[in-house]
Amino acid sequence: MTVHPAPGLKRRAPSDPHAIREEIRAEALRLGFDAVGFTPAQAPPEQREALVAFVRSGWHGTMDWLAQDIDRRADPARLWPGARTLIALGLRYTPEGDPLAVLAQRDRAAISVYAQGRDYHLVVKSRLKALGLWMWNRWGRDLKVFVDTAPVMERPAAARAGLGWQGKHTNLVSRAHGSWLFLGEILTTLALPPDAPEHDHCGTCQACLDICPTAAFPAPGRLDARRCISYLTIEHPGPIPHELRAAMGNRVYGCDDCLAVCPWNKFAQAAREAAFAPRPGLATPRLTDLAALDDAAFRTLFAGTAVKRIGRDRFVRNVAIALGNSGDAEGSLPAVRRLLDDASPLVRGAAVWALARLSPAAFAGERASRLPAEADADVRAEWAAV
């Protein structure tokens, strides 16, 4: 997004680049950002090579947009040839409690920490625009702001700018903020001195790799998104592979496991942004309540959150799988049976699997009458395969 300031403002000509950099850093911190770093807009060639290898391996799954405009995605200088400096900014969203505690409550839904409050895109973007406008008013140089809104590889950029390093789970890790940083960027035509990149401080630790429920990391620093629960519950549009459903547990939107176990989190302070606090009812909602959501109720409950973007059907698909993993046939079967008649084939298919997992006898009874009448090929396959 390009910042469009009011015309006719008196501006200062750029002078000492080091002084400008520190003025920008101070203003960013004043606006509430927790981490600020500077790096040249041009990315090193190995960033493109890593992206090409990731796509060629097929690890991006159905995220076809990652395979598009690879040159522009891998190098901000190609995205905007006039850019000289990339400013990486971080806003912490550290939870106050243990985000993994809900995993033991099988009748409750686990929603990723980042999605329990206001959509971070809205919060971070407003601050980026405020900083960008301040920069324009001060020096009158063109700039663009980004927060997941353009093909910018945020984590490698933040690492080059010194905000942290990419851990073995591929996410950014900060010595000050652990794994809990939302990222945004400003590209500017100002040529500013870079900050030193942060060194990798993971050492021999591989807690993030060991805890992954679906073994989504083929090697340290390598992620097969097709096995990642965050990908499966958010990005993947179709039926979730059978072999990965049980490992999802009660995770219905995202997964915090690899982030939460990072030892560097012990240095992170709780988020100070009130908008990131969990909304009432979103920290540990009942699965049966979520299963009853129609489209209107889904939109109302998740308005202004990141969850809303995946839509009701994909979300309730995830809820149906979590119900199947609940181990509570008595409490979950009524909700699952209702989902067998859902208008969405995606939801019906997941409900078939959940029914079989909760009660093989109930599944056998329903199968005899429902399979001949089911029109959708994917749902028919679920009845036949389980």
Residue pairs with C-beta under 8 A, 6 or more apart in sequence:
1 125
1 129
1 144
1 145
1 146
1 149
2 142
2 143
2 144
2 145
3 129
3 132
3 133
3 136
3 143
3 144
3 145
5 133
5 136
5 137
9 136
9 137
9 140
11 136
11 137
11 138
11 139
11 140
12 138
12 139
13 139
14 20
14 139
14 141
14 190
17 190
17 191
17 192
17 193
18 193
20 139
20 190
20 192
21 38
21 192
21 193
23 138
24 36
24 87
24 131
24 135
24 192
25 36
25 38
27 131
27 134
27 135
28 36
28 87
28 89
28 131
29 36
31 127
31 130
31 131
32 91
32 127
32 272
32 273
33 89
33 90
33 91
33 127
33 131
34 90
34 91
34 92
34 176
34 177
34 181
35 88
35 89
35 90
35 91
35 92
35 163
35 164
35 174
35 176
35 177
35 181
36 87
36 88
36 89
36 90
36 163
37 87
37 88
37 89
37 158
37 161
37 162
37 163
37 195
38 85
38 86
38 87
38 88
38 161
38 162
38 192
38 193
38 194
38 195
39 85
39 86
39 88
39 157
39 160
39 161
39 162
39 194
39 195
39 197
40 77
40 84
40 85
40 86
40 194
41 76
41 77
41 80
41 83
41 84
41 85
41 86
41 187
42 75
42 76
42 77
43 74
43 75
43 76
43 77
43 153
43 156
43 157
43 160
44 160
47 74
47 75
47 153
47 156
48 70
48 71
48 74
48 75
51 66
51 70
51 73
51 74
51 153
52 70
52 74
54 60
54 66
55 66
55 67
55 70
57 224
58 226
59 222
59 223
59 224
59 225
59 226
60 66
60 67
60 225
61 225
61 226
61 231
61 235
61 236
62 235
62 236
62 237
62 238
63 225
63 231
63 235
65 151
66 73
68 151
69 151
71 78
72 78
72 79
72 151
73 79
73 151
73 152
73 153
74 153
76 83
76 86
76 152
76 157
76 185
76 187
77 83
79 150
79 151
79 152
79 187
80 144
80 187
82 142
82 189
83 144
83 187
83 188
83 189
84 188
84 189
84 190
84 191
84 192
85 187
85 188
85 190
85 191
85 192
85 194
86 157
86 160
86 161
86 185
86 186
86 187
87 161
87 185
87 186
87 187
87 188
87 192
88 154
88 157
88 158
88 160
88 161
88 163
88 183
88 184
88 185
89 124
89 127
89 128
89 131
89 183
89 184
89 185
89 186
90 158
90 163
90 172
90 174
90 177
90 181
90 182
90 183
90 184
91 120
91 123
91 124
91 127
91 181
91 182
91 184
91 273
92 177
92 180
92 181
92 182
92 268
92 269
92 271
92 272
92 273
93 113
93 114
93 117
93 120
93 180
93 181
93 182
93 271
93 273
93 276
94 177
94 178
94 180
94 265
94 268
94 269
94 270
94 271
95 113
95 180
95 270
95 271
96 270
98 260
99 113
99 256
99 259
99 260
100 256
100 257
100 260
100 261
102 108
102 109
102 110
102 250
102 283
102 284
103 110
103 249
103 250
103 251
105 250
105 284
106 249
106 250
106 325
106 326
106 327
106 328
107 250
107 286
107 287
107 288
107 326
107 328
107 331
107 332
108 250
108 284
108 285
108 286
108 287
109 250
109 252
109 253
109 284
109 285
109 286
109 287
109 290
109 319
109 322
110 249
110 250
110 251
110 252
110 255
110 256
110 284
110 322
111 252
111 253
111 254
111 282
111 283
111 285
111 307
112 230
112 251
112 253
112 254
112 255
112 256
113 180
113 256
113 259
114 120
114 182
114 254
114 276
114 306
115 253
115 254
115 282
115 305
115 306
115 307
116 277
116 278
116 279
116 282
116 283
116 305
117 275
117 276
117 277
117 278
117 279
117 282
117 305
118 275
118 276
118 304
118 305
119 304
119 305
119 306
119 308
120 147
120 182
120 276
120 306
121 147
121 148
121 149
121 306
122 304
123 182
123 273
123 275
123 276
124 147
124 182
124 183
124 184
125 145
125 147
125 149
125 184
127 184
128 145
128 146
128 147
128 184
128 185
128 186
129 145
131 145
131 186
132 143
132 145
132 186
135 141
135 143
135 186
135 188
135 190
136 143
139 190
141 188
141 189
141 190
142 188
142 189
143 186
143 187
143 188
143 189
143 190
144 150
144 186
144 187
145 184
145 185
145 186
145 187
146 152
146 154
146 184
146 185
146 186
146 187
147 182
147 183
147 184
147 185
148 154
152 185
154 183
154 184
154 185
155 166
155 170
155 171
155 172
155 183
156 166
157 185
158 164
158 172
158 181
158 183
159 165
159 166
159 172
159 197
159 198
160 194
160 197
161 194
161 195
161 197
162 195
162 196
162 197
162 198
163 172
163 174
163 181
163 183
163 198
164 172
164 173
164 174
164 175
164 177
164 181
164 198
165 172
165 173
165 197
165 198
165 199
165 200
165 201
165 202
166 172
166 173
166 200
166 221
167 173
167 179
167 200
167 202
167 208
167 221
167 262
168 202
168 205
168 206
168 208
168 209
168 217
168 220
168 221
169 179
169 208
169 209
169 212
169 217
169 223
169 258
169 259
169 262
170 221
170 222
170 223
171 179
171 258
171 259
172 179
172 181
172 183
173 179
173 201
173 202
173 262
173 264
174 181
174 198
174 264
174 268
175 198
175 201
175 264
175 267
176 267
176 268
177 267
177 268
177 269
178 259
178 262
178 264
178 265
178 266
178 267
178 268
179 258
179 259
179 260
179 262
179 264
179 265
179 268
180 259
180 265
180 268
180 271
201 264
202 220
205 263
206 220
207 261
207 262
207 263
208 217
208 257
208 258
208 259
208 261
208 262
209 217
209 220
209 258
211 257
211 258
211 261
212 257
212 258
213 229
213 247
213 248
213 249
213 255
213 257
214 227
214 228
214 229
214 244
214 247
214 248
215 227
216 223
216 224
216 225
216 227
216 228
216 229
217 223
217 224
218 224
225 231
225 235
227 244
228 255
229 244
229 247
229 248
229 251
229 254
229 255
229 257
230 254
230 255
232 240
232 241
232 244
232 248
233 240
233 248
233 251
233 252
233 253
233 254
233 255
233 310
233 318
234 253
234 254
234 310
237 314
238 346
238 378
239 317
239 346
239 349
239 350
239 378
239 382
240 248
240 317
240 318
240 321
240 350
242 353
242 385
245 321
245 324
245 325
245 353
246 325
246 357
248 318
248 321
248 322
248 325
249 322
249 325
250 287
250 322
250 325
250 326
251 318
251 322
252 287
252 290
252 315
252 318
252 319
252 322
253 307
253 310
253 315
253 318
259 265
271 277
279 305
281 301
282 301
282 305
287 319
287 322
287 323
287 326
287 332
287 335
288 323
288 331
288 332
288 334
288 335
290 315
290 316
290 319
291 316
291 319
291 320
291 323
291 335
291 336
291 338
291 339
292 335
292 338
293 301
293 312
293 315
293 316
294 312
295 312
298 308
298 311
298 312
298 315
298 316
299 308
299 312
302 308
302 315
307 315
313 344
313 346
313 347
314 346
316 339
316 342
316 344
316 347
316 350
317 344
317 346
317 347
317 349
317 350
318 350
320 336
320 339
320 347
320 350
320 351
320 353
320 354
321 350
321 353
321 354
323 332
323 335
323 336
323 354
323 358
324 332
324 336
324 350
324 353
324 354
324 355
324 356
324 357
324 358
325 357
326 332
326 358
327 358
328 358
329 358
329 359
329 362
332 354
332 358
333 355
333 358
333 359
333 362
336 351
336 354
336 355
336 358
337 351
337 355
337 362
337 366
339 347
339 348
339 350
339 351
339 354
340 348
340 351
340 352
340 355
340 366
340 370
341 348
342 348
342 351
345 376
345 378
345 379
346 378
348 374
348 376
348 379
348 382
349 376
349 378
349 379
349 381
349 382
350 382
352 363
352 379
352 382
352 383
352 386
353 382
353 386
355 362
355 363
355 366
356 363
356 386
363 386
367 383
370 383
371 380
371 383
371 384
374 380
374 383
